[in-house]
C-alpha cells in the first residue's frame, strides 16, 4: 500500500538509493537533509526539505506529513567521531532523539533507524557508543510510548556515488590514480561488503510487518579478507602496489575491528539477505569505470585491438569526429561546423600520427546526404580540420566506420579526455 515516507539523510549515499527503491515501490517520499538531493529535483513524487535534525520545530513539521520515518542522518566517520565527540553525540544521539519525539507526537507507524554492525561489539569508539545509545533509546520509546521501530545494522557499504570517507572508494581511487593502495593493517582483517543497491532493496523490504520491533543485520553474503580484495583489484587493473602500514595510529587501531565486529549481545538480531545480489568483483569494476572515467579490465584489454584488419590497414586508428575531435556540433546541417576542437585534440593527433594513420569518421556525413552549400559532409569536415590546423595529421575522412586496429569513440576506447586515450593506447600496444 502506498505510504508517505520521510527519509532524514535522504541526500546521502545510502539515502539516495533507499529513496529510489521507495519510489519504485510506489511510495511518496519526503527528503530531509542539509544538502539538496540533485537526483530528485523536479520529481513530483519527492518533496525536499532542507534542514538540520537539531531543529526541533522543523523536524516536527516534517514528520506531521508522513506515515513512516527513516533516520539515516548521522556523523558516520569513526575517526571524525573520535576527533569531534560533542558533535558526534549531538547528531547521533540528540538528533535521533529529536526525531523520535516527533514520531511519538505524530503517531508514526514505523521508525527505521540506520545503525551499524559496530554497535554489537566493543570496537568503533565514540561512533559505536552513539549507535548503541540510540538503539537503546529507540527500544525505550517502543516500550514506554508504543513507537514501532526497525533497527538496521549495516555492514560495509560500497558502490557508485560513495564519498571520500567510504573505505572502498578510497582504496579504488588510490589504485586507479596512483597504481598503489596504502592500508593501515596487515590485510588479514575481514569485512562483509554489500553493494549499496542491495542494501537499499533490503532496507525497503524491512517495512514488512514481520520486521517490526526487530534488529536486522544487512551485510554482504561472505566475509572477505582485505588482502583478497586488494589482490582482486590488482588483477583487474593489471598490477597495483599494495602497501600495508603497521602499526595503526592509536584512534584507528583501537576503533576498527579485525575479524568480527560482534561481542556478546543480549538481543538476537536477524540477518536479512537476498538470493540476488551484486557480485563483489563486478561491483568493484563498476566503481573503477566511473573513477577513471572509462577503465577497461586488464583481461578484456585485448578486445580493443582488432586482429581482422587487412595488412595495409594495420596502422589505422579510427576516430569518431563528434565528441572526440570537436565538441558536439550545433549546426552541421546548415553547411557550417561550429565549436572549437576539444582540449588536447591537436597535441594528441600529432602524437598518434607519428605511429598510426588516423581515419576520422562520422555518421553525419553519410554519402546519400544531400550536398550542403555545394559540399558533402566529409568535405565540410576536411575544411574544419584545415581551419583548425588538424588536417596534416589525418589520413582520411569517411562517412563509415573504417577498418582499424582500434577505435576512439563511445564504445571501444571510450572518450572523455585525450590524456586518458593516449595512456590507454600505450597500454594496449603492450598487450598485442
Residue pairs with C-beta under 8 A, 6 or more apart in sequence:
2 26
2 27
2 28
3 27
3 28
3 66
3 67
3 68
3 109
3 207
4 27
4 28
4 30
4 65
4 66
4 67
4 68
5 22
5 27
5 28
5 29
5 30
5 66
5 67
5 68
5 69
5 70
6 29
6 30
6 31
6 32
6 62
6 63
6 65
6 66
6 68
6 69
6 70
7 15
7 18
7 19
7 22
7 29
7 30
7 31
7 32
7 69
7 70
7 72
8 32
8 33
8 53
8 69
8 70
8 71
8 72
8 73
8 99
9 15
9 32
9 33
9 70
9 71
9 72
9 73
9 74
9 114
10 16
10 18
10 19
10 29
10 30
10 31
10 32
10 33
10 37
10 70
10 72
11 31
11 33
11 34
11 35
11 36
11 37
12 33
12 72
12 73
13 157
13 159
13 161
13 162
13 163
13 166
13 196
14 72
14 114
14 154
14 157
14 196
14 199
14 200
14 203
15 31
15 33
15 37
15 70
15 72
16 37
16 39
16 161
17 159
17 161
17 196
17 197
17 199
17 200
18 70
18 72
18 200
18 203
18 204
19 29
19 31
19 37
19 40
19 46
20 39
20 200
21 200
21 201
21 203
21 204
22 29
22 204
23 29
23 43
23 45
23 46
25 204
28 45
28 47
29 40
29 45
29 46
29 47
30 46
30 47
30 48
30 49
30 62
30 65
30 66
31 37
31 40
31 46
31 47
31 48
31 49
32 49
32 51
32 53
32 59
32 62
32 73
33 48
33 49
33 50
33 51
33 73
34 50
34 51
34 52
35 50
36 48
36 50
37 46
37 48
40 46
40 48
41 48
47 65
49 58
49 62
51 58
51 59
51 62
52 58
53 59
53 71
53 73
53 91
53 95
53 96
53 98
53 99
54 90
54 91
54 94
54 95
54 98
56 98
56 101
56 102
59 98
59 99
59 102
60 101
60 102
60 105
60 106
62 102
63 69
63 99
63 102
63 103
63 105
63 106
63 108
64 106
66 108
67 108
67 109
67 110
68 108
68 109
68 110
68 111
68 112
68 207
69 99
69 103
69 108
69 110
69 111
69 112
70 112
70 113
70 114
70 203
71 96
71 99
71 111
71 112
71 113
71 114
72 114
73 91
73 95
74 91
74 92
74 95
74 96
74 114
74 130
75 81
75 84
75 87
75 88
75 91
75 92
75 127
75 130
76 116
76 127
76 165
77 127
77 165
78 118
78 124
78 125
78 127
78 251
78 252
78 255
78 256
79 251
79 252
79 255
80 88
80 165
81 88
81 92
81 125
81 126
81 127
81 130
82 125
82 126
82 127
82 251
82 255
83 251
85 126
88 126
88 127
88 130
89 126
89 130
92 127
92 130
92 131
92 133
92 134
93 130
93 133
93 134
93 137
96 113
96 134
96 137
96 138
97 134
97 137
99 111
100 111
100 137
100 138
100 141
100 147
103 111
103 141
103 147
104 141
104 145
104 147
108 147
109 148
110 148
110 149
110 150
110 207
110 212
111 138
111 141
111 147
111 148
111 149
111 150
112 149
112 150
112 152
112 203
112 206
112 207
113 134
113 135
113 138
113 149
113 150
113 151
113 152
114 152
114 154
115 131
115 134
115 135
115 151
115 152
115 153
115 154
115 215
116 124
116 127
116 128
116 131
116 153
116 154
116 261
117 153
117 154
117 155
117 192
117 217
117 219
117 261
117 262
118 124
118 127
118 128
118 131
118 257
118 261
119 128
119 131
119 132
119 135
119 153
120 153
120 261
120 262
120 263
120 265
120 269
121 128
121 257
121 260
121 261
121 262
121 263
122 128
122 263
123 254
123 255
123 256
123 257
123 261
124 131
124 255
124 256
124 257
124 261
125 251
125 254
125 255
127 255
128 255
135 151
135 215
138 147
138 149
138 151
139 149
141 147
141 149
142 148
142 149
142 213
148 212
148 213
149 212
149 213
150 206
150 207
150 211
150 212
150 213
150 214
150 215
150 216
151 214
151 215
151 216
151 269
152 203
152 206
152 215
152 216
152 217
152 218
153 215
153 216
153 217
153 218
153 269
154 194
154 199
154 218
154 219
155 191
155 192
155 193
155 194
155 217
155 218
155 219
155 220
156 167
156 168
156 191
156 192
156 193
156 194
156 219
156 220
157 166
157 193
157 194
157 195
157 196
157 199
158 166
158 167
158 168
158 169
158 193
158 194
158 195
158 196
158 283
158 287
159 195
159 196
159 197
159 278
159 283
159 286
159 287
160 196
160 286
160 287
160 290
161 196
162 168
162 169
162 196
162 287
163 169
164 170
164 173
168 193
168 284
168 287
169 287
171 181
171 183
171 229
171 230
171 233
172 233
172 284
172 287
172 288
172 291
173 291
174 180
174 181
174 182
175 181
175 233
175 234
175 237
175 240
175 288
176 237
176 288
176 291
176 292
176 295
177 291
177 292
179 237
179 239
179 240
179 241
180 240
180 241
180 242
180 243
181 230
181 233
181 240
181 241
181 242
181 243
182 243
182 245
183 226
183 230
183 242
183 243
183 244
183 245
184 245
184 246
184 248
184 249
184 252
185 226
185 244
185 245
185 246
185 248
185 256
185 258
186 227
186 244
186 246
187 225
187 226
187 227
187 230
187 242
187 244
188 225
188 226
188 227
188 258
188 259
189 225
189 226
189 256
189 257
189 258
189 259
190 223
190 224
190 225
190 226
190 258
190 259
190 260
191 220
191 223
191 224
191 226
191 229
192 219
192 220
192 221
192 222
192 223
192 224
193 220
193 224
193 229
193 280
193 283
194 218
194 219
194 220
194 277
195 277
195 278
195 283
197 278
198 274
198 277
198 278
199 218
201 274
202 216
202 218
202 272
202 273
202 274
203 218
205 211
205 272
206 216
206 272
211 270
211 272
214 269
214 270
215 267
215 269
215 270
216 269
216 270
216 271
216 272
217 269
217 270
217 271
217 272
218 271
218 272
219 271
220 277
220 280
221 273
221 277
224 280
227 242
229 280
229 284
230 240
230 242
231 242
232 280
232 281
232 284
233 240
233 284
233 288
234 240
234 242
235 298
235 299
236 281
236 284
236 285
236 288
236 297
236 298
236 299
237 288
237 295
237 297
237 298
238 298
238 301
238 427
247 253
248 256
285 295
285 297
288 295
289 295
292 420
293 414
293 416
293 417
293 420
294 413
294 414
294 415
294 416
294 420
296 304
296 424
301 427
301 428
301 431
302 428
302 431
302 432
304 406
304 412
304 413
304 424
304 428
305 405
305 406
305 428
305 431
305 432
306 403
306 404
306 405
306 406
309 316
309 403
309 404
309 405
310 403
313 402
313 403
313 404
313 405
314 405
315 355
315 356
315 357
315 405
316 356
316 357
316 358
316 359
316 395
316 402
316 403
316 404
316 405
317 352
317 356
317 357
317 358
317 359
317 404
317 405
317 406
317 407
317 408
317 425
318 359
318 361
318 401
318 402
318 404
318 406
318 407
318 408
318 409
319 325
319 358
319 359
319 360
319 361
319 407
319 408
319 409
320 360
320 361
320 362
320 407
320 408
320 409
320 410
320 415
321 360
321 361
321 362
321 364
321 365
321 381
321 397
322 328
322 329
322 362
322 364
323 342
323 410
323 415
324 342
324 345
324 408
324 409
324 415
325 341
325 342
325 345
325 349
325 360
325 385
325 390
326 337
326 339
326 340
326 341
326 342
326 345
326 384
327 339
327 340
327 342
328 339
329 337
329 338
329 339
329 364
330 338
330 339
331 337
331 338
332 364
332 377
332 380
333 372
334 372
335 372
335 373
335 375
335 380
336 380
337 380
337 381
337 383
337 384
340 388
341 388
341 390
342 418
343 417
343 418
344 417
344 418
344 419
345 390
345 418
346 388
346 389
346 390
346 393
347 418
348 418
348 421
348 422
349 358
349 390
349 393
349 394
350 393
351 422
352 358
352 393
352 422
352 425
353 393
353 394
356 405
357 395
357 396
358 393
358 394
358 395
359 394
359 395
359 396
359 397
359 398
359 402
359 404
360 381
360 385
360 394
360 396
360 397
360 398
361 397
361 398
361 399
361 400
361 401
361 402
362 377
362 381
362 397
362 399
363 399
364 377
365 376
365 377
365 378
365 380
365 381
365 397
365 398
365 399
366 377
366 399
367 376
367 399
369 376
369 377
372 380
375 383
377 399
378 397
378 398
378 399
381 397
382 391
382 397
385 391
385 394
385 397
396 402
401 407
406 412
406 413
406 425
406 428
407 413
408 415
408 421
409 415
413 421
413 424
413 425
413 428
415 421
